[in-house]
Amino acid sequence: MGKIVIAIDGYSGCGKSSTAKAVAKALGFTYIDSGAMYRAATLHFLNNYLSPTIPHDVEKGLKTLEISFQINPDSQKQETYLNGLNVEQDIRSMRVSEKVSEIATVKEIRKELVAQQQRLGKKKGVVMDGRDIGSVVFPEAELKIFMTADLDTRAARRQQELLEKGELVDLEEIQSNLAERDRIDSSRKESPLTKMPDAVEIDTSNLTFDEQVDQIVQLAKEVIENEKNYAGNH
């Protein structure tokens, strides 16, 4: 099967990441996990005793930072590699969790990780989700998806997720948190959440998880088929 780049953007609580992972698995594509990339960068800075607040340290750290993803043949799960070493377990540690937000706010680090994401995208066969994937990271993506759902549905799903982790949070609190995130995501100066004109909007309010995954997989197969036909005729 041919390979394309799939960019999935949308609001918080639409299930973008879990959908993107499932789509990548169904198509045999690589899921570019930006969260894992920021965690790997954090681990790199911690292991090398480099501070994200010192410009010289940032420059030094970025010179030797290379992140990639590989499927583990035993578990069939995707794992994160930092400079050729499997760091899937290390990046989930508490010491990384405590520092990742600090790393993610450094403009130079963000710029470098976007460049690495774009390099991964050049090989095609990738799926990535976020707020600015179709607009900033992969503006040339062959398939752009914009996921949305009404606030009540998103809040109920988020509450269920938290319940499964043993946390009971008031629905109104979750709704106001999501509404605030929507406002920030849509109005921020750096890469705001925007629906690109060529993006396919999918409202997941009344869709099951499997239905939203299937819908995107079908769209991807249509794009791949069209590309193949176009290439055959030219």
KACORQUI-V529515 format. One line per field, one symbol per residue. psi: psi as a letter, one per 20 degrees, with the letter a starting at -180 (. if undefined). burial: I if it has 24 or more other ideal C-beta (glycine too) atoms within 12 Angstrom, else O. A space follows every 10 residues. Layout:
psi=???
burial=???
This chain:
psi=qrprppporr qqjikgghgg ghggghikrp oonhghghgh hggggghjlq piioghgggg hhhkooprqq pohgijqpqp polipojggh ijqhhghhih hggiioghgg gghgghghgh hhialqpqqb hkghhggmij phpppoprqq ggggghghgg ghghjjpopp ghggghgghg hggghhiqgo mroqoqhjqp poojgkqrgh ghghghgggg hggggggghg hhi.
burial=OIIIIIIIII IIIIIIIIII IIIIOIIOII IIIIIIIIII IIIIIIOOOI OIOOOOOIOO IIOOIIIIIO OOOOOOOIII IIOOOIIIOI IOOOOIOOII OOIIOIOIII OIIIOIIIOI IOOIIIIIII IIIIIIIIOO IIIIIIIIIO IOIIIOIIIO OOOOOOOOOO OOOIIOOIOO IIOOIOOOOO IOIIIIOOII IIOIIOOOIO OIIOIIIOII IOIIOOOOOO OOOO
